[in-house]
């Protein structure tokens, strides 16, 4: 008696592997995208904290900067810890600020759900259009 696999057994195995792959790969990509998004959220929360410290010392948000050194610098690097997001202060008044984290590199094209993450001095979290287009998801899913 010969030992081995029949063609039918091999075909069934290939079909099963194909089905598992079509399920696993999109889930893995979504997981990676959400992990990268947490890098942006963390950096944005840190920047908001630094903005509040700046306000407590000067009684204004005006003049706070990111990078470049100097007495008004609230954060030394304009990028998130892992480099997936670029941070910016988009609005500054004496009593208000809006900051944002814009996705970079692969995250900019992969994260069509959220794109740019935003936050105000009141802690209001939002999303905005980015280099990958208009976000397609709700704010609650992004934050």
CNS distance restraints for C-alpha pairs under 8 A (distance, minus, plus):
assign (resid   5 and name CA) (resid   9 and name CA) 6.16 0.50 0.50
assign (resid   5 and name CA) (resid  10 and name CA) 6.73 0.50 0.50
assign (resid   6 and name CA) (resid  10 and name CA) 6.48 0.50 0.50
assign (resid   7 and name CA) (resid  11 and name CA) 6.18 0.50 0.50
assign (resid   8 and name CA) (resid  12 and name CA) 6.21 0.50 0.50
assign (resid   9 and name CA) (resid  13 and name CA) 6.24 0.50 0.50
assign (resid  10 and name CA) (resid  14 and name CA) 6.22 0.50 0.50
assign (resid  11 and name CA) (resid  15 and name CA) 6.22 0.50 0.50
assign (resid  12 and name CA) (resid  16 and name CA) 6.27 0.50 0.50
assign (resid  13 and name CA) (resid  17 and name CA) 6.21 0.50 0.50
assign (resid  14 and name CA) (resid  18 and name CA) 6.06 0.50 0.50
assign (resid  15 and name CA) (resid  19 and name CA) 6.22 0.50 0.50
assign (resid  16 and name CA) (resid  20 and name CA) 6.24 0.50 0.50
assign (resid  17 and name CA) (resid  21 and name CA) 6.09 0.50 0.50
assign (resid  18 and name CA) (resid  22 and name CA) 6.28 0.50 0.50
assign (resid  19 and name CA) (resid  23 and name CA) 6.51 0.50 0.50
assign (resid  20 and name CA) (resid  24 and name CA) 5.99 0.50 0.50
assign (resid  21 and name CA) (resid  25 and name CA) 5.83 0.50 0.50
assign (resid  22 and name CA) (resid  26 and name CA) 7.11 0.50 0.50
assign (resid  23 and name CA) (resid  27 and name CA) 6.74 0.50 0.50
assign (resid  24 and name CA) (resid  28 and name CA) 6.10 0.50 0.50
assign (resid  25 and name CA) (resid  29 and name CA) 6.23 0.50 0.50
assign (resid  26 and name CA) (resid  30 and name CA) 6.14 0.50 0.50
assign (resid  27 and name CA) (resid  31 and name CA) 6.19 0.50 0.50
assign (resid  28 and name CA) (resid  32 and name CA) 6.27 0.50 0.50
assign (resid  29 and name CA) (resid  33 and name CA) 6.20 0.50 0.50
assign (resid  30 and name CA) (resid  34 and name CA) 6.20 0.50 0.50
assign (resid  31 and name CA) (resid  35 and name CA) 6.18 0.50 0.50
assign (resid  32 and name CA) (resid  36 and name CA) 6.23 0.50 0.50
assign (resid  33 and name CA) (resid  37 and name CA) 6.17 0.50 0.50
assign (resid  33 and name CA) (resid 107 and name CA) 6.74 0.50 0.50
assign (resid  33 and name CA) (resid 110 and name CA) 6.88 0.50 0.50
assign (resid  33 and name CA) (resid 111 and name CA) 6.37 0.50 0.50
assign (resid  34 and name CA) (resid  38 and name CA) 6.36 0.50 0.50
assign (resid  35 and name CA) (resid  39 and name CA) 6.90 0.50 0.50
assign (resid  36 and name CA) (resid  40 and name CA) 6.95 0.50 0.50
assign (resid  36 and name CA) (resid  84 and name CA) 6.47 0.50 0.50
assign (resid  36 and name CA) (resid 107 and name CA) 7.24 0.50 0.50
assign (resid  37 and name CA) (resid  41 and name CA) 6.31 0.50 0.50
assign (resid  37 and name CA) (resid  84 and name CA) 7.87 0.50 0.50
assign (resid  38 and name CA) (resid  42 and name CA) 5.96 0.50 0.50
assign (resid  39 and name CA) (resid  43 and name CA) 6.26 0.50 0.50
assign (resid  39 and name CA) (resid  80 and name CA) 6.40 0.50 0.50
assign (resid  39 and name CA) (resid  81 and name CA) 6.71 0.50 0.50
assign (resid  39 and name CA) (resid  82 and name CA) 6.61 0.50 0.50
assign (resid  39 and name CA) (resid  84 and name CA) 6.99 0.50 0.50
assign (resid  39 and name CA) (resid  85 and name CA) 7.51 0.50 0.50
assign (resid  40 and name CA) (resid  44 and name CA) 6.09 0.50 0.50
assign (resid  40 and name CA) (resid  80 and name CA) 6.01 0.50 0.50
assign (resid  40 and name CA) (resid  84 and name CA) 6.86 0.50 0.50
assign (resid  40 and name CA) (resid  85 and name CA) 5.44 0.50 0.50
assign (resid  40 and name CA) (resid 101 and name CA) 6.02 0.50 0.50
assign (resid  40 and name CA) (resid 103 and name CA) 7.74 0.50 0.50
assign (resid  40 and name CA) (resid 117 and name CA) 7.60 0.50 0.50
assign (resid  41 and name CA) (resid  45 and name CA) 6.14 0.50 0.50
assign (resid  41 and name CA) (resid 101 and name CA) 7.68 0.50 0.50
assign (resid  41 and name CA) (resid 117 and name CA) 7.35 0.50 0.50
assign (resid  41 and name CA) (resid 143 and name CA) 7.55 0.50 0.50
assign (resid  42 and name CA) (resid  46 and name CA) 6.21 0.50 0.50
assign (resid  43 and name CA) (resid  47 and name CA) 6.14 0.50 0.50
assign (resid  43 and name CA) (resid  80 and name CA) 5.29 0.50 0.50
assign (resid  43 and name CA) (resid  81 and name CA) 6.96 0.50 0.50
assign (resid  43 and name CA) (resid  87 and name CA) 7.75 0.50 0.50
assign (resid  43 and name CA) (resid 101 and name CA) 7.89 0.50 0.50
assign (resid  44 and name CA) (resid  48 and name CA) 6.17 0.50 0.50
assign (resid  44 and name CA) (resid  87 and name CA) 7.14 0.50 0.50
assign (resid  44 and name CA) (resid  99 and name CA) 7.37 0.50 0.50
assign (resid  44 and name CA) (resid 100 and name CA) 6.91 0.50 0.50
assign (resid  44 and name CA) (resid 101 and name CA) 6.37 0.50 0.50
assign (resid  44 and name CA) (resid 118 and name CA) 7.87 0.50 0.50
assign (resid  44 and name CA) (resid 119 and name CA) 7.51 0.50 0.50
assign (resid  45 and name CA) (resid  49 and name CA) 6.28 0.50 0.50
assign (resid  46 and name CA) (resid  50 and name CA) 6.30 0.50 0.50
assign (resid  47 and name CA) (resid  51 and name CA) 6.12 0.50 0.50
assign (resid  47 and name CA) (resid  74 and name CA) 7.32 0.50 0.50
assign (resid  47 and name CA) (resid  75 and name CA) 6.78 0.50 0.50
assign (resid  47 and name CA) (resid  99 and name CA) 7.99 0.50 0.50
assign (resid  48 and name CA) (resid  52 and name CA) 6.29 0.50 0.50
assign (resid  48 and name CA) (resid  99 and name CA) 7.55 0.50 0.50
assign (resid  48 and name CA) (resid 119 and name CA) 7.78 0.50 0.50
assign (resid  48 and name CA) (resid 120 and name CA) 8.00 0.50 0.50
assign (resid  48 and name CA) (resid 121 and name CA) 7.15 0.50 0.50
assign (resid  49 and name CA) (resid  53 and name CA) 6.34 0.50 0.50
assign (resid  50 and name CA) (resid  54 and name CA) 6.19 0.50 0.50
assign (resid  50 and name CA) (resid  74 and name CA) 5.55 0.50 0.50
assign (resid  50 and name CA) (resid  75 and name CA) 7.17 0.50 0.50
assign (resid  51 and name CA) (resid  55 and name CA) 6.24 0.50 0.50
assign (resid  51 and name CA) (resid  61 and name CA) 6.88 0.50 0.50
assign (resid  51 and name CA) (resid  64 and name CA) 7.24 0.50 0.50
assign (resid  51 and name CA) (resid  74 and name CA) 6.47 0.50 0.50
assign (resid  52 and name CA) (resid  56 and name CA) 6.17 0.50 0.50
assign (resid  52 and name CA) (resid 121 and name CA) 7.85 0.50 0.50
assign (resid  53 and name CA) (resid  57 and name CA) 6.36 0.50 0.50
assign (resid  54 and name CA) (resid  58 and name CA) 6.20 0.50 0.50
assign (resid  54 and name CA) (resid  59 and name CA) 7.80 0.50 0.50
assign (resid  54 and name CA) (resid  60 and name CA) 7.54 0.50 0.50
assign (resid  54 and name CA) (resid  61 and name CA) 6.75 0.50 0.50
assign (resid  54 and name CA) (resid  64 and name CA) 7.11 0.50 0.50
assign (resid  54 and name CA) (resid  72 and name CA) 7.91 0.50 0.50
assign (resid  54 and name CA) (resid  74 and name CA) 6.93 0.50 0.50
assign (resid  55 and name CA) (resid  59 and name CA) 4.75 0.50 0.50
assign (resid  55 and name CA) (resid  60 and name CA) 4.92 0.50 0.50
assign (resid  55 and name CA) (resid  61 and name CA) 5.37 0.50 0.50
assign (resid  56 and name CA) (resid  60 and name CA) 7.80 0.50 0.50
assign (resid  59 and name CA) (resid  94 and name CA) 7.48 0.50 0.50
assign (resid  60 and name CA) (resid  93 and name CA) 7.28 0.50 0.50
assign (resid  60 and name CA) (resid  94 and name CA) 4.36 0.50 0.50
assign (resid  60 and name CA) (resid  95 and name CA) 6.02 0.50 0.50
assign (resid  61 and name CA) (resid  92 and name CA) 5.95 0.50 0.50
assign (resid  61 and name CA) (resid  93 and name CA) 5.96 0.50 0.50
assign (resid  61 and name CA) (resid  94 and name CA) 5.19 0.50 0.50
assign (resid  61 and name CA) (resid  95 and name CA) 6.38 0.50 0.50
assign (resid  61 and name CA) (resid  96 and name CA) 6.75 0.50 0.50
assign (resid  61 and name CA) (resid  97 and name CA) 6.76 0.50 0.50
assign (resid  62 and name CA) (resid  92 and name CA) 5.44 0.50 0.50
assign (resid  62 and name CA) (resid  93 and name CA) 5.42 0.50 0.50
assign (resid  62 and name CA) (resid  94 and name CA) 5.53 0.50 0.50
assign (resid  63 and name CA) (resid  72 and name CA) 6.20 0.50 0.50
assign (resid  63 and name CA) (resid  92 and name CA) 7.83 0.50 0.50
assign (resid  64 and name CA) (resid  72 and name CA) 5.01 0.50 0.50
assign (resid  64 and name CA) (resid  73 and name CA) 5.90 0.50 0.50
assign (resid  64 and name CA) (resid  74 and name CA) 6.14 0.50 0.50
assign (resid  65 and name CA) (resid  72 and name CA) 5.79 0.50 0.50
assign (resid  65 and name CA) (resid  73 and name CA) 4.67 0.50 0.50
assign (resid  65 and name CA) (resid  74 and name CA) 5.88 0.50 0.50
assign (resid  65 and name CA) (resid  75 and name CA) 7.28 0.50 0.50
assign (resid  65 and name CA) (resid  89 and name CA) 7.59 0.50 0.50
assign (resid  66 and name CA) (resid  73 and name CA) 5.49 0.50 0.50
assign (resid  66 and name CA) (resid  74 and name CA) 5.81 0.50 0.50
assign (resid  66 and name CA) (resid  75 and name CA) 4.95 0.50 0.50
assign (resid  66 and name CA) (resid  76 and name CA) 5.97 0.50 0.50
assign (resid  66 and name CA) (resid  77 and name CA) 6.51 0.50 0.50
assign (resid  66 and name CA) (resid  78 and name CA) 5.86 0.50 0.50
assign (resid  66 and name CA) (resid  88 and name CA) 7.24 0.50 0.50
assign (resid  66 and name CA) (resid  89 and name CA) 7.78 0.50 0.50
assign (resid  67 and name CA) (resid  73 and name CA) 6.23 0.50 0.50
assign (resid  67 and name CA) (resid  74 and name CA) 7.79 0.50 0.50
assign (resid  67 and name CA) (resid  75 and name CA) 5.98 0.50 0.50
assign (resid  67 and name CA) (resid  76 and name CA) 4.32 0.50 0.50
assign (resid  67 and name CA) (resid  77 and name CA) 5.12 0.50 0.50
assign (resid  67 and name CA) (resid  78 and name CA) 6.03 0.50 0.50
assign (resid  68 and name CA) (resid  73 and name CA) 7.20 0.50 0.50
assign (resid  68 and name CA) (resid  76 and name CA) 7.01 0.50 0.50
assign (resid  69 and name CA) (resid  73 and name CA) 5.67 0.50 0.50
assign (resid  69 and name CA) (resid  76 and name CA) 6.73 0.50 0.50
assign (resid  78 and name CA) (resid  86 and name CA) 5.62 0.50 0.50
assign (resid  78 and name CA) (resid  87 and name CA) 5.07 0.50 0.50
assign (resid  78 and name CA) (resid  88 and name CA) 6.96 0.50 0.50
assign (resid  79 and name CA) (resid  83 and name CA) 5.39 0.50 0.50
assign (resid  79 and name CA) (resid  84 and name CA) 7.38 0.50 0.50
assign (resid  79 and name CA) (resid  85 and name CA) 5.66 0.50 0.50
assign (resid  79 and name CA) (resid  86 and name CA) 4.36 0.50 0.50
assign (resid  79 and name CA) (resid  87 and name CA) 5.74 0.50 0.50
assign (resid  80 and name CA) (resid  84 and name CA) 6.29 0.50 0.50
assign (resid  80 and name CA) (resid  85 and name CA) 5.29 0.50 0.50
assign (resid  80 and name CA) (resid  86 and name CA) 6.25 0.50 0.50
assign (resid  80 and name CA) (resid  87 and name CA) 7.04 0.50 0.50
assign (resid  83 and name CA) (resid 104 and name CA) 7.42 0.50 0.50
assign (resid  84 and name CA) (resid 103 and name CA) 5.81 0.50 0.50
assign (resid  84 and name CA) (resid 104 and name CA) 5.12 0.50 0.50
assign (resid  84 and name CA) (resid 105 and name CA) 6.92 0.50 0.50
assign (resid  84 and name CA) (resid 107 and name CA) 6.45 0.50 0.50
assign (resid  85 and name CA) (resid 101 and name CA) 5.57 0.50 0.50
assign (resid  85 and name CA) (resid 102 and name CA) 5.21 0.50 0.50
assign (resid  85 and name CA) (resid 103 and name CA) 4.38 0.50 0.50
assign (resid  85 and name CA) (resid 104 and name CA) 5.30 0.50 0.50
assign (resid  86 and name CA) (resid 101 and name CA) 5.38 0.50 0.50
assign (resid  86 and name CA) (resid 102 and name CA) 5.17 0.50 0.50
assign (resid  86 and name CA) (resid 103 and name CA) 6.45 0.50 0.50
assign (resid  86 and name CA) (resid 104 and name CA) 6.83 0.50 0.50
assign (resid  87 and name CA) (resid  99 and name CA) 7.30 0.50 0.50
assign (resid  87 and name CA) (resid 100 and name CA) 5.71 0.50 0.50
assign (resid  87 and name CA) (resid 101 and name CA) 4.54 0.50 0.50
assign (resid  87 and name CA) (resid 102 and name CA) 6.50 0.50 0.50
assign (resid  88 and name CA) (resid  99 and name CA) 5.68 0.50 0.50
assign (resid  88 and name CA) (resid 100 and name CA) 5.40 0.50 0.50
assign (resid  88 and name CA) (resid 101 and name CA) 6.58 0.50 0.50
assign (resid  89 and name CA) (resid  97 and name CA) 7.31 0.50 0.50
assign (resid  89 and name CA) (resid  98 and name CA) 6.11 0.50 0.50
assign (resid  89 and name CA) (resid  99 and name CA) 4.40 0.50 0.50
assign (resid  89 and name CA) (resid 100 and name CA) 6.50 0.50 0.50
assign (resid  90 and name CA) (resid  97 and name CA) 7.45 0.50 0.50
assign (resid  90 and name CA) (resid  98 and name CA) 5.53 0.50 0.50
assign (resid  90 and name CA) (resid  99 and name CA) 5.47 0.50 0.50
assign (resid  90 and name CA) (resid 100 and name CA) 6.92 0.50 0.50
assign (resid  91 and name CA) (resid  96 and name CA) 7.49 0.50 0.50
assign (resid  91 and name CA) (resid  97 and name CA) 5.05 0.50 0.50
assign (resid  91 and name CA) (resid  98 and name CA) 4.89 0.50 0.50
assign (resid  91 and name CA) (resid  99 and name CA) 7.01 0.50 0.50
assign (resid  92 and name CA) (resid  96 and name CA) 5.97 0.50 0.50
assign (resid  92 and name CA) (resid  97 and name CA) 4.59 0.50 0.50
assign (resid  92 and name CA) (resid  98 and name CA) 6.85 0.50 0.50
assign (resid  93 and name CA) (resid  97 and name CA) 6.32 0.50 0.50
assign (resid  96 and name CA) (resid 120 and name CA) 7.34 0.50 0.50
assign (resid  96 and name CA) (resid 121 and name CA) 5.79 0.50 0.50
assign (resid  97 and name CA) (resid 120 and name CA) 5.61 0.50 0.50
assign (resid  97 and name CA) (resid 121 and name CA) 5.37 0.50 0.50
assign (resid  98 and name CA) (resid 118 and name CA) 7.00 0.50 0.50
assign (resid  98 and name CA) (resid 119 and name CA) 5.69 0.50 0.50
assign (resid  98 and name CA) (resid 120 and name CA) 4.37 0.50 0.50
assign (resid  98 and name CA) (resid 121 and name CA) 6.55 0.50 0.50
assign (resid  99 and name CA) (resid 118 and name CA) 5.70 0.50 0.50
assign (resid  99 and name CA) (resid 119 and name CA) 5.45 0.50 0.50
assign (resid  99 and name CA) (resid 120 and name CA) 6.38 0.50 0.50
assign (resid 100 and name CA) (resid 116 and name CA) 6.66 0.50 0.50
assign (resid 100 and name CA) (resid 117 and name CA) 5.51 0.50 0.50
assign (resid 100 and name CA) (resid 118 and name CA) 4.27 0.50 0.50
assign (resid 100 and name CA) (resid 119 and name CA) 6.39 0.50 0.50
assign (resid 101 and name CA) (resid 116 and name CA) 5.64 0.50 0.50
assign (resid 101 and name CA) (resid 117 and name CA) 5.13 0.50 0.50
assign (resid 101 and name CA) (resid 118 and name CA) 6.43 0.50 0.50
assign (resid 102 and name CA) (resid 108 and name CA) 7.74 0.50 0.50
assign (resid 102 and name CA) (resid 115 and name CA) 6.84 0.50 0.50
assign (resid 102 and name CA) (resid 116 and name CA) 4.54 0.50 0.50
assign (resid 102 and name CA) (resid 117 and name CA) 6.59 0.50 0.50
assign (resid 102 and name CA) (resid 130 and name CA) 6.51 0.50 0.50
assign (resid 103 and name CA) (resid 107 and name CA) 5.56 0.50 0.50
assign (resid 103 and name CA) (resid 108 and name CA) 4.62 0.50 0.50
assign (resid 103 and name CA) (resid 115 and name CA) 6.41 0.50 0.50
assign (resid 103 and name CA) (resid 116 and name CA) 6.29 0.50 0.50
assign (resid 103 and name CA) (resid 130 and name CA) 7.42 0.50 0.50
assign (resid 103 and name CA) (resid 131 and name CA) 7.78 0.50 0.50
assign (resid 104 and name CA) (resid 108 and name CA) 5.05 0.50 0.50
assign (resid 105 and name CA) (resid 109 and name CA) 7.41 0.50 0.50
assign (resid 106 and name CA) (resid 110 and name CA) 5.98 0.50 0.50
assign (resid 107 and name CA) (resid 111 and name CA) 5.60 0.50 0.50
assign (resid 108 and name CA) (resid 112 and name CA) 7.67 0.50 0.50
assign (resid 108 and name CA) (resid 115 and name CA) 6.65 0.50 0.50
assign (resid 108 and name CA) (resid 130 and name CA) 7.43 0.50 0.50
assign (resid 108 and name CA) (resid 131 and name CA) 6.23 0.50 0.50
assign (resid 108 and name CA) (resid 132 and name CA) 5.40 0.50 0.50
assign (resid 109 and name CA) (resid 131 and name CA) 7.59 0.50 0.50
assign (resid 109 and name CA) (resid 132 and name CA) 5.01 0.50 0.50
assign (resid 110 and name CA) (resid 132 and name CA) 7.92 0.50 0.50
assign (resid 111 and name CA) (resid 115 and name CA) 5.74 0.50 0.50
assign (resid 111 and name CA) (resid 132 and name CA) 7.68 0.50 0.50
assign (resid 112 and name CA) (resid 132 and name CA) 6.44 0.50 0.50
assign (resid 112 and name CA) (resid 133 and name CA) 7.16 0.50 0.50
assign (resid 112 and name CA) (resid 134 and name CA) 7.37 0.50 0.50
assign (resid 112 and name CA) (resid 135 and name CA) 5.49 0.50 0.50
assign (resid 112 and name CA) (resid 136 and name CA) 6.23 0.50 0.50
assign (resid 112 and name CA) (resid 137 and name CA) 7.92 0.50 0.50
assign (resid 113 and name CA) (resid 135 and name CA) 4.97 0.50 0.50
assign (resid 113 and name CA) (resid 136 and name CA) 4.65 0.50 0.50
assign (resid 113 and name CA) (resid 137 and name CA) 4.53 0.50 0.50
assign (resid 113 and name CA) (resid 138 and name CA) 7.77 0.50 0.50
assign (resid 113 and name CA) (resid 142 and name CA) 7.40 0.50 0.50
assign (resid 114 and name CA) (resid 127 and name CA) 6.04 0.50 0.50
assign (resid 114 and name CA) (resid 128 and name CA) 7.46 0.50 0.50
assign (resid 114 and name CA) (resid 135 and name CA) 4.84 0.50 0.50
assign (resid 114 and name CA) (resid 136 and name CA) 6.70 0.50 0.50
assign (resid 114 and name CA) (resid 137 and name CA) 6.01 0.50 0.50
assign (resid 114 and name CA) (resid 138 and name CA) 7.72 0.50 0.50
assign (resid 114 and name CA) (resid 139 and name CA) 7.49 0.50 0.50
assign (resid 114 and name CA) (resid 142 and name CA) 5.67 0.50 0.50
assign (resid 115 and name CA) (resid 127 and name CA) 6.81 0.50 0.50
assign (resid 115 and name CA) (resid 128 and name CA) 6.51 0.50 0.50
assign (resid 115 and name CA) (resid 129 and name CA) 6.01 0.50 0.50
assign (resid 115 and name CA) (resid 130 and name CA) 5.24 0.50 0.50
assign (resid 115 and name CA) (resid 131 and name CA) 7.63 0.50 0.50
assign (resid 115 and name CA) (resid 132 and name CA) 6.68 0.50 0.50
assign (resid 115 and name CA) (resid 133 and name CA) 7.36 0.50 0.50
assign (resid 115 and name CA) (resid 134 and name CA) 7.17 0.50 0.50
assign (resid 115 and name CA) (resid 135 and name CA) 5.52 0.50 0.50
assign (resid 116 and name CA) (resid 127 and name CA) 5.44 0.50 0.50
assign (resid 116 and name CA) (resid 128 and name CA) 5.04 0.50 0.50
assign (resid 116 and name CA) (resid 129 and name CA) 6.01 0.50 0.50
assign (resid 116 and name CA) (resid 130 and name CA) 5.34 0.50 0.50
assign (resid 117 and name CA) (resid 125 and name CA) 7.48 0.50 0.50
assign (resid 117 and name CA) (resid 126 and name CA) 5.97 0.50 0.50
assign (resid 117 and name CA) (resid 127 and name CA) 4.63 0.50 0.50
assign (resid 117 and name CA) (resid 128 and name CA) 6.50 0.50 0.50
assign (resid 117 and name CA) (resid 142 and name CA) 7.95 0.50 0.50
assign (resid 118 and name CA) (resid 125 and name CA) 5.69 0.50 0.50
assign (resid 118 and name CA) (resid 126 and name CA) 4.90 0.50 0.50
assign (resid 118 and name CA) (resid 127 and name CA) 5.54 0.50 0.50
assign (resid 118 and name CA) (resid 128 and name CA) 7.10 0.50 0.50
assign (resid 119 and name CA) (resid 123 and name CA) 6.02 0.50 0.50
assign (resid 119 and name CA) (resid 124 and name CA) 5.46 0.50 0.50
assign (resid 119 and name CA) (resid 125 and name CA) 4.54 0.50 0.50
assign (resid 119 and name CA) (resid 126 and name CA) 6.19 0.50 0.50
assign (resid 120 and name CA) (resid 124 and name CA) 5.30 0.50 0.50
assign (resid 120 and name CA) (resid 125 and name CA) 6.84 0.50 0.50
assign (resid 125 and name CA) (resid 139 and name CA) 7.50 0.50 0.50
assign (resid 125 and name CA) (resid 143 and name CA) 7.37 0.50 0.50
assign (resid 126 and name CA) (resid 139 and name CA) 5.72 0.50 0.50
assign (resid 127 and name CA) (resid 135 and name CA) 7.22 0.50 0.50
assign (resid 127 and name CA) (resid 139 and name CA) 6.17 0.50 0.50
assign (resid 127 and name CA) (resid 142 and name CA) 7.69 0.50 0.50
assign (resid 128 and name CA) (resid 134 and name CA) 6.93 0.50 0.50
assign (resid 128 and name CA) (resid 135 and name CA) 6.62 0.50 0.50
assign (resid 129 and name CA) (resid 133 and name CA) 5.49 0.50 0.50
assign (resid 129 and name CA) (resid 134 and name CA) 4.30 0.50 0.50
assign (resid 129 and name CA) (resid 135 and name CA) 5.82 0.50 0.50
assign (resid 130 and name CA) (resid 134 and name CA) 6.53 0.50 0.50
assign (resid 130 and name CA) (resid 135 and name CA) 7.76 0.50 0.50
assign (resid 137 and name CA) (resid 141 and name CA) 6.68 0.50 0.50
assign (resid 137 and name CA) (resid 142 and name CA) 7.29 0.50 0.50
assign (resid 138 and name CA) (resid 142 and name CA) 6.76 0.50 0.50
assign (resid 139 and name CA) (resid 143 and name CA) 6.19 0.50 0.50
